[in-house]
Amino acid sequence: MTSWQPSSSARHSRNADEQRKLPSGYHNIRDILDEVVPSGRFVNVVGLVKDRRSAVQTRGADWKSVITIYDKSIEDESEKGLVMNIFRPDVSEIPEPDAGDVVLIIYAKVQSRYNEISLLSHRSTIIHLYSASKIPRPPKSAKQALLDPVRPKDRRPSDKEHEYVSWLYHSTDKSPIPEVADFKIQVDQSRNIKDKFKVLSDVQENQFCDIIVNVIKDPFDNMDKATLWVSDYTENDAFCKFSWDSTDISDGRDGDPYGYTTKNATPNNWPGPYGKRSLQVTCFGYHAELVCKEVKAGDWVKLRNLQIKYGRNANNLEGYLREDRGAFKPGVQVNVLPTHDPDNIDQRLKDAIRRKKEYEKAKKKQMMSFAANESGKGNGGKRKGENQDEKNSKMRRMEQRAQKFKEIEERELEQEAGLGLNELIKCENMDQQVFPVSSMLEPVSWTTTVNDQETTLTLPFTCAKYRANVRVLDFRPRKLEDFATWRKNTEFDVLSDYSGASDSESDEEQGTLDRYRGDKVWEWRFSLLLEEANPKKRGDNDSLWVVVDNTEAQMLVNLDAVDLRANPDDLSTLREQLFKLWGNLEECKQQELQNQQKNQRRVAAQQPPDSTPPRPPSSYPAQDTVQGHSMVSNKPFTCCIRQYGIKIPESDPQKANAGKGKRWERVFGLFGTKISS
């Protein structure tokens, strides 16, 4: 039976029809694959499933699944499809569509990896499935085919989305979809992928394996071969042991697992890591040429099909990367891995970088401890743990607070409805209790026992999360152009819990130009002054500053940080987004600044003050806020705020409650809040 191939005019007509019917806020797949939608943006998309890979656990804590979808915009190119990478903390949150099911994807990130365009899930990504066998023909809605969401709190599709799903499914060519039996076989086979990857602690003699490692020293070119030292910061008893300033390869002294305290001189200035954490690799032929040309100290590389065996000394394992002379087109077995894109990085590389960070931290701590012991300033004190009574007391207080919040929940809902909250501002955890700003600022007491006596201490901060109804009074920095700032790019940027170099980590760069060299990473960094929106809950302390860090700012304004002075279009978009949040606040602050400059010029010119004094703040309505001589007009909104602590320098030893020369400072941060379209 011959298949009917539509004409180009018919295809154009169908695509035009699709554009008319596509729900607001959605993109067709061709625009994403053709990079009309730039990498890094978040999109909504809907398509039919043509492939799926079974969920597998990553080397981190997440589970990963991959699905491939297509829509009418690419239906005539059966080899094409849009890959969606789904990461979830629990396997129960991974959707499992069947062949031909329609997938509705909301707020997924476009990524470009290895020159391939795909989508990446975010914690706010919503995925809905429609069973293909239950989707009725249009104009009927596909609502009856919608499966229960894997995350019950995810928002449900609208009627227009239901209608579009029905139209899309019955108007799209199904030939790219495999048979049900073939689809099931592909899914089953995806569970049985043989992985040759090894961490260095697991390598053994006579193995061929893949490794991801950090290059310790620049490769040594020895004509027909090249030698390099690598590490993934795991330890193997069969490796050569390097000690601090020493060539000793024997065991270190007790209590010195890294061998930092050996005092013999080390030739060649071994840079570390110390202990049995480094493997010597010898590369031959074209591998040696590639290594000498493209690899340098500090790079992270992936080596494939590396042979492990004992070296010439017969005591230590070494690696050998040889040519495959029987191959017509030998594949590259050495890849330099980029570390600048956290969303597209191999989880195994991220794990290795995390081990390096932990190693550097432990190394620094032990070396400082050794130096202190040498000078007789070691501290043998031990921290006392909390006893069970203290934990029970804390639990009782938490239960009492929870009971109190439950009693006033209904009253809070009534009051919230009367505030006229800004519907354009959405936040997570809408089912949580609303906290007044004044309660967040109240000091928290902690009762403990010291020298057999009960003592109540005031904590410098507490780790807590709140939902609050507030309005914006002020912001910092004063100019929107300064809301994005840059820092130097480092390999640790791929770690989700890394927020840039600390003062101690960047000491070596102080007073040098090193911090200005290399790639720059632009990040959001600004603060908002928030005021309690409910007049009945205002008190002496009814406003607080909240920090908006890079990740939460991306969610808030739905923009990636860039150089705002060099990108006026992004600055304009940011200004429009923030206008939804704070109304005319920026205009009022600009007018305030102009008035200050005008007064400064008047004083400098020895001119008398204006004949018309500014209107006093007390004459404005209570629901409005005054900055300078202008009235700020904005609507209150609901948001999520978290309280935490940071260490800051402290010269007074009596106040240094966070270690020598440091004290804790309470900080509030905005999270889980978004300005919607």
Stockholm file with secondary structure:
# STOCKHOLM 1.0

chainA/1-677         MTSWQPSSSARHSRNADEQRKLPSGYHNIRDILDEVVPSGRFVNVVGLVKDRRSAVQTRGADWKSVITIYDKSIEDESEKGLVMNIFRPDVSEIPEPDAGDVVLIIYAKVQSRYNEISLLSHRSTIIHLYSASKIPRPPKSAKQALLDPVRPKDRRPSDKEHEYVSWLYHSTDKSPIPEVADFKIQVDQSRNIKDKFKVLSDVQENQFCDIIVNVIKDPFDNMDKATLWVSDYTENDAFCKFSWDSTDISDGRDGDPYGYTTKNATPNNWPGPYGKRSLQVTCFGYHAELVCKEVKAGDWVKLRNLQIKYGRNANNLEGYLREDRGAFKPGVQVNVLPTHDPDNIDQRLKDAIRRKKEYEKAKKKQMMSFAANESGKGNGGKRKGENQDEKNSKMRRMEQRAQKFKEIEERELEQEAGLGLNELIKCENMDQQVFPVSSMLEPVSWTTTVNDQETTLTLPFTCAKYRANVRVLDFRPRKLEDFATWRKNTEFDVLSDYSGASDSESDEEQGTLDRYRGDKVWEWRFSLLLEEANPKKRGDNDSLWVVVDNTEAQMLVNLDAVDLRANPDDLSTLREQLFKLWGNLEECKQQELQNQQKNQRRVAAQQPPDSTPPRPPSSYPAQDTVQGHSMVSNKPFTCCIRQYGIKIPESDPQKANAGKGKRWERVFGLFGTKISS
#=GR chainA/1-677 SS CCCCCCCHHHHHHHHHHHHHHSCTTBCCHHHHHTTSSCTTCEEEEEEEEEEEEEEEECSSSCEEEEEEEECGGGTTCTTCCEEEEEEESSGGGSCCCCTTCEEEEEEEEEEEETTEEEEECCTTCEEEEECGGGCCCTTSCGGGGBCCCSSTTSCCCCHHHHHHHHHHHHHSCCTTSCCHHHHHHHHHHTTCCCCCBCCGGGCCTTEEEEEEEEECSCCEEETTEEEEEEECSCCCTTSCCBBTTBCCCSCCCTTCTTCTTCCSCCGGGCCCCCBSCCEEEEEEHHHHHHHHHHCCTTCEEEEEEEEEEECTTSSSEEEEECCCTTCSSCCCCEEEECCSCGGGSCHHHHHHHHHHHHHHHHHHHHHHHHHHHHTTCCCCCCCCCCCHHHHHHHHHHHHHHHHHHHHTHHHHHHHHHTTCCCTTEEESCTTSCBCCHHHHHSCEEEEEEETTEEEEEEESCCCEEEEEEEEEEEEESSSGGGSEEEEECCGGGGSTTCCSCCTTTTGGGTTSSGGGSSCEEEEECEEEEEEESCGGGCCSCCEEEEEECHHHHHHHHSCCCCCTTTCHHHHHHHHHHHHHHHTTHHHHHHHHHHHHHHHHHHHHTTCCCCSSCCCCGGGSCTTSEEETTEEECCCCEEEEEEEEEEEEECCCTTTCTTSTTEEEEEEEEEESEEECC
#=GC SS_cons         CCCCCCCHHHHHHHHHHHHHHSCTTBCCHHHHHTTSSCTTCEEEEEEEEEEEEEEEECSSSCEEEEEEEECGGGTTCTTCCEEEEEEESSGGGSCCCCTTCEEEEEEEEEEEETTEEEEECCTTCEEEEECGGGCCCTTSCGGGGBCCCSSTTSCCCCHHHHHHHHHHHHHSCCTTSCCHHHHHHHHHHTTCCCCCBCCGGGCCTTEEEEEEEEECSCCEEETTEEEEEEECSCCCTTSCCBBTTBCCCSCCCTTCTTCTTCCSCCGGGCCCCCBSCCEEEEEEHHHHHHHHHHCCTTCEEEEEEEEEEECTTSSSEEEEECCCTTCSSCCCCEEEECCSCGGGSCHHHHHHHHHHHHHHHHHHHHHHHHHHHHTTCCCCCCCCCCCHHHHHHHHHHHHHHHHHHHHTHHHHHHHHHTTCCCTTEEESCTTSCBCCHHHHHSCEEEEEEETTEEEEEEESCCCEEEEEEEEEEEEESSSGGGSEEEEECCGGGGSTTCCSCCTTTTGGGTTSSGGGSSCEEEEECEEEEEEESCGGGCCSCCEEEEEECHHHHHHHHSCCCCCTTTCHHHHHHHHHHHHHHHTTHHHHHHHHHHHHHHHHHHHHTTCCCCSSCCCCGGGSCTTSEEETTEEECCCCEEEEEEEEEEEEECCCTTTCTTSTTEEEEEEEEEESEEECC
//
